[in-house]
């Protein structure tokens, strides 16, 4: 059925929404709290553009989000441009070009919005806020540990505590399959079985693949607290490439525990979903309850083959997980209130709402106080 009626002005495209008061202010405050922690750890803020030429935006790690990138023609240059779907590739570009001569390791931070072609069933939003850090030019376990712990500290500054850090090794399963020489249809079936966590199917297919793939079954079952998973990795008969991955994971966990001994850490040795461009350890931070992922990151190769690691925090999820702060008290300034009264009240932490006419009502303007004789008086007590 068609209609000639125009759409309602409040109707937005699927996956896009307005963030209203007071949540918009809360989210902005949480972002600045997290950015403050980044700055205290030496991460300097950059602000990449929302739009870039397609060839630079999708270079390097940006290729992993090519399918999620909106494209449009630049009417000035007649070249294709893309709207960023992730900020990390842009920061890597800045590091490799504008900051190429800055001594390494380079610590950069960012905050902004990204836009994606489609959401998911669980997360239908297509415009998402991001805030994060990138540590470029360092390949050590200590660098990976730093970005993970800085992210945890940033969440604590936003009021989110009791988080858990999940570590995955997205290159472990490919390394075992490569060592076993598994290709074609069998490799695809094994990858799907691992993706579904189908232990029986993995065991059957690993036996078909040969001895080098045998550790997959034990490592699939080892997912859980980091100590148990590391013990399973140490006991497994791993080929050299896989052993190097396991040893690096142990070093990263040790470095994290040195910095944050009370942090809950889990490890899944053969998980690889959603980590298409990561080349080492990958991280996901979860909050208590059902708030979902709060942050994600890990090791990757930046432009110019530079080693890099980083973490992206999701302020919309942080907003859901953070305790609701008391709203800022609002003081109604009746007509004729002296300007210095408003300045003094704002210095005390109040928001002031000045009457623009005698008809203005403090209740209608959602004020909690009224200025009387220069002092804030709670509504109902004047």
C-alpha positions in Angstrom: 0.0 0.0 0.0 1.4 3.4 -0.9 0.6 6.8 0.4 1.3 10.4 -0.6 1.6 11.5 3.0 5.2 12.7 3.8 7.0 10.7 6.5 6.8 11.9 10.1 9.6 14.4 10.8 10.8 12.3 13.7 11.2 9.2 11.6 14.9 8.3 11.1 16.5 5.6 9.0 16.9 2.2 10.6 19.7 2.0 13.0 19.9 5.8 13.6 18.5 7.6 16.6 18.6 10.9 18.5 20.3 10.9 22.0 18.3 13.2 24.2 18.8 14.9 27.6 20.0 13.9 30.0 21.7 10.8 28.3 23.5 12.9 25.7 25.2 15.0 28.4 26.0 11.9 30.4 27.6 10.2 27.4 29.7 13.2 26.6 30.9 13.4 30.3 31.8 9.7 30.2 33.8 10.2 27.0 35.7 13.1 28.5 36.4 11.1 31.7 37.9 8.3 29.6 39.8 10.7 27.4 41.3 12.2 30.6 42.7 8.8 31.6 44.2 8.4 28.2 45.9 11.8 28.4 47.3 11.0 31.8 49.0 7.9 30.3 50.6 10.0 27.6 48.1 9.4 24.8 47.8 12.5 22.6 44.4 13.3 21.0 43.9 13.4 17.3 40.7 14.2 15.3 40.5 12.5 11.9 37.9 13.7 9.4 34.6 11.9 9.1 35.1 11.5 5.4 38.2 10.4 3.5 39.2 9.3 0.0 38.2 5.6 -0.3 41.7 4.4 -1.3 43.3 5.7 1.9 40.4 5.0 4.2 40.3 1.3 3.3 44.1 0.8 3.2 45.7 -1.6 5.6 43.5 -2.6 8.5 40.7 -0.5 6.9 40.1 -3.3 4.4 38.4 -5.3 7.2 35.5 -2.8 7.4 35.2 -2.2 3.6 31.8 -3.9 3.5 30.5 -1.7 6.3 31.7 1.6 4.7 29.3 4.1 3.1 30.7 5.5 -0.1 29.9 8.6 -2.1 31.3 10.7 -4.9 33.2 13.8 -4.0 31.7 16.6 -6.2 34.9 18.6 -6.0 37.6 16.0 -6.9 35.3 13.5 -8.6 36.9 10.8 -6.5 35.2 8.2 -4.3 35.1 8.9 -0.6 34.1 6.8 2.4 32.4 7.6 5.7 34.5 5.9 8.4 33.2 2.7 9.9 36.0 2.5 12.3 38.5 5.0 13.6 41.6 2.8 14.0 42.6 2.8 10.3 42.5 6.6 10.3 44.7 6.9 13.3 47.1 4.4 11.6 47.1 6.6 8.5 47.9 9.7 10.6 50.8 7.9 12.3 52.2 6.7 9.0 52.0 10.1 7.2 51.5 13.3 9.2 53.4 11.8 12.2 55.8 9.6 10.4 58.9 11.4 11.8 57.6 11.5 15.4 59.7 9.1 17.6 58.2 5.8 18.4 56.4 4.3 20.3 53.6 6.8 19.4 50.6 7.0 21.7 47.5 8.5 20.2 43.8 8.8 21.4 40.6 9.7 19.7 36.9 10.1 20.2 34.1 10.4 17.6 31.3 8.9 15.7 31.4 6.1 13.1 28.7 5.1 10.6 28.2 1.5 9.3 26.2 0.2 6.4 24.2 -2.2 8.6 23.9 -3.2 12.2 23.5 -6.7 13.7 20.5 -8.4 15.2 21.8 -7.9 18.7 23.2 -4.4 18.0 21.1 -2.7 15.3 22.6 0.7 15.7 24.5 2.0 12.6 25.9 5.2 14.1 28.2 4.5 17.0 30.4 6.5 19.3 34.0 5.4 19.8 36.8 6.4 22.1 40.1 4.7 22.1 43.9 4.5 22.1 46.5 3.3 19.6 50.1 2.5 20.6 52.1 2.4 17.4 55.7 1.3 16.9 56.0 -1.2 19.8 55.8 -5.0 19.4 56.2 -6.1 23.0 53.8 -7.9 25.3 54.1 -4.8 27.6 52.6 -2.7 24.9 49.6 -5.0 24.6 49.2 -5.0 28.4 49.3 -1.2 28.5 46.4 -0.6 26.2 44.3 -3.2 27.9 45.0 -1.8 31.4 44.5 1.8 30.3 41.1 0.8 28.9 40.1 -0.8 32.2 41.3 2.3 34.1 39.3 4.5 31.7 36.2 2.5 32.3 36.7 2.8 36.1 37.0 6.6 35.7 33.6 6.5 33.9 32.2 4.6 36.9 32.3 1.1 35.4 34.1 -1.4 37.7 34.2 -5.2 38.1 34.9 -5.8 34.4 36.5 -8.8 32.9 39.1 -9.0 30.1 38.7 -11.7 27.6 41.8 -12.5 25.5 41.6 -14.4 22.3 44.3 -15.7 19.9 42.8 -15.3 16.4 45.9 -16.6 14.7 46.2 -19.8 16.7 43.6 -21.9 14.8 45.0 -20.8 11.4 48.5 -21.6 12.6 47.4 -25.1 13.5 45.5 -25.6 10.3 48.5 -24.3 8.3 50.9 -26.7 10.1 48.5 -29.6 9.3 48.3 -28.5 5.7 44.5 -28.3 5.9 43.0 -26.4 2.9 39.8 -26.2 0.9 36.5 -27.7 2.1 38.0 -29.4 5.2 39.4 -26.1 6.4 36.1 -24.4 5.9 34.2 -27.1 7.9 36.7 -26.9 10.7 36.4 -23.2 10.9 32.6 -23.4 11.0 32.8 -26.0 13.8 35.2 -23.9 15.8 32.9 -20.9 15.3 29.9 -22.8 16.6 32.0 -24.3 19.5 30.9 -27.8 18.4 33.5 -29.9 20.3 32.4 -33.2 18.8 32.5 -32.0 15.3 35.9 -30.3 15.9 37.3 -33.6 17.3 36.1 -35.6 14.3 37.4 -33.1 11.7 40.7 -32.6 13.6 41.3 -36.4 13.4 40.6 -36.3 9.7 43.1 -33.3 9.3 46.0 -35.1 11.0 48.1 -34.9 14.1 49.1 -31.3 13.7 45.4 -30.3 14.1 44.8 -32.5 17.1 45.4 -29.7 19.7 42.3 -27.9 18.5 40.0 -30.2 20.5 41.8 -29.6 23.8 42.3 -25.9 23.2 38.6 -25.5 22.4 37.7 -27.1 25.8 40.4 -24.9 27.5 38.5 -21.6 27.1 37.9 -20.0 30.5 40.0 -18.5 33.3 43.4 -17.6 32.0 45.4 -19.9 34.2 43.6 -23.0 33.0 43.9 -22.0 29.4 47.6 -21.1 29.7 48.2 -24.5 31.3 46.4 -26.2 28.4 48.6 -24.3 25.9 51.7 -25.2 27.8 50.8 -28.9 27.8 49.8 -29.0 24.1 52.1 -30.3 21.4 52.1 -27.2 19.3 54.0 -26.6 16.1 56.6 -23.7 16.2 54.3 -20.9 14.9 51.5 -21.9 17.3 54.0 -22.2 20.2 55.2 -18.7 19.6 51.6 -17.5 19.8 51.0 -19.3 23.1 54.2 -18.0 24.6 53.3 -14.5 23.6 49.9 -14.9 25.2 51.5 -16.0 28.5 53.8 -13.0 28.4 50.8 -10.6 27.8 48.8 -12.1 30.7 51.8 -11.8 33.0 52.3 -8.2 32.0 48.7 -7.4 32.6 48.7 -9.0 36.0 51.7 -7.0 37.0 49.8 -3.8 36.2 46.4 -4.9 37.3 46.6 -7.9 39.7 43.0 -7.9 40.6 41.6 -7.9 37.0 39.6 -11.0 36.0 41.1 -12.4 32.8 39.8 -15.2 30.6 41.4 -16.7 27.6 40.0 -18.5 24.6 42.8 -19.9 22.5 40.9 -20.7 19.3 38.3 -17.9 19.1 38.6 -15.8 16.0 35.2 -14.3 15.2 35.2 -10.5 14.6 39.0 -10.2 14.7 39.8 -10.1 11.0 42.8 -7.8 11.0 44.4 -8.7 14.3 47.8 -10.4 14.2 48.4 -11.2 17.8 46.4 -11.2 21.0 42.9 -9.6 20.8 40.9 -8.2 23.7 37.3 -7.8 24.6 36.2 -6.1 27.9 32.9 -7.2 29.3 30.9 -5.5 32.1 28.9 -7.2 34.8 25.4 -8.4 33.9 24.1 -8.1 30.4 25.6 -4.8 29.2 27.6 -6.6 26.5 31.0 -5.6 25.1 32.4 -2.4 26.5 35.7 -2.4 24.5 37.5 -4.3 21.9 41.0 -4.2 20.5 44.4 -6.0 20.2 47.5 -6.2 18.1 47.6 -5.5 14.3 49.9 -4.2 11.6 49.6 -0.5 10.8 50.5 1.2 7.6 54.2 0.9 6.7 54.3 -2.5 8.4 54.6 -0.9 11.8 53.6 -3.0 14.8 50.6 -1.6 16.6 48.1 -2.3 19.3 45.1 -0.5 20.5 41.7 -0.6 22.3 38.4 0.9 21.2 35.8 1.7 23.9 32.1 1.9 23.1 30.6 4.9 25.0 27.0 3.8 24.3 27.6 0.5 26.1 29.6 2.4 28.8 26.5 4.6 29.3 24.3 1.6 29.9 26.8 0.1 32.3 27.7 3.2 34.3 25.8 4.1 37.5 23.3 6.8 36.8 24.7 10.1 38.1 22.6 12.6 39.9 21.4 15.2 37.5 22.9 18.6 37.7 20.7 20.9 39.8 19.0 23.7 37.8 18.3 27.1 39.3 15.6 29.3 37.9 16.7 32.9 37.8 13.6 35.1 38.0 13.4 38.3 35.9 15.7 41.0 37.2 18.2 38.6 38.9 21.6 40.2 38.9 24.2 38.7 36.5 26.7 38.1 39.3 24.2 35.8 41.1 24.1 33.5 38.1 27.9 33.6 37.8 28.3 32.6 41.4 25.7 29.8 41.2 27.3 28.4 38.1 30.7 28.4 39.9 29.1 26.3 42.6 28.1 23.7 40.1 24.5 24.7 39.4 23.0 25.1 35.9 21.2 28.4 35.7 18.0 28.9 33.7 17.2 32.6 33.2 13.6 33.7 32.8 13.1 35.4 29.5 9.6 36.6 30.4 7.3 36.9 33.4 5.4 33.9 32.1 8.3 31.5 32.4 7.8 28.8 35.0 10.5 27.0 37.0 8.5 23.8 37.0 7.9 23.9 33.2 11.6 24.5 32.7 12.5 21.5 34.9 14.3 23.5 37.5 15.1 22.1 40.9 15.7 25.4 42.6 14.8 29.1 42.5 17.1 31.9 43.2 15.8 33.9 46.2 17.9 36.8 47.6 20.8 35.4 45.6 20.6 31.9 47.1 19.3 28.6 45.5 16.1 27.6 47.3 14.7 24.1 46.4 11.3 24.2 44.8 8.5 23.8 47.2 10.5 25.4 50.1 10.2 29.0 49.0 
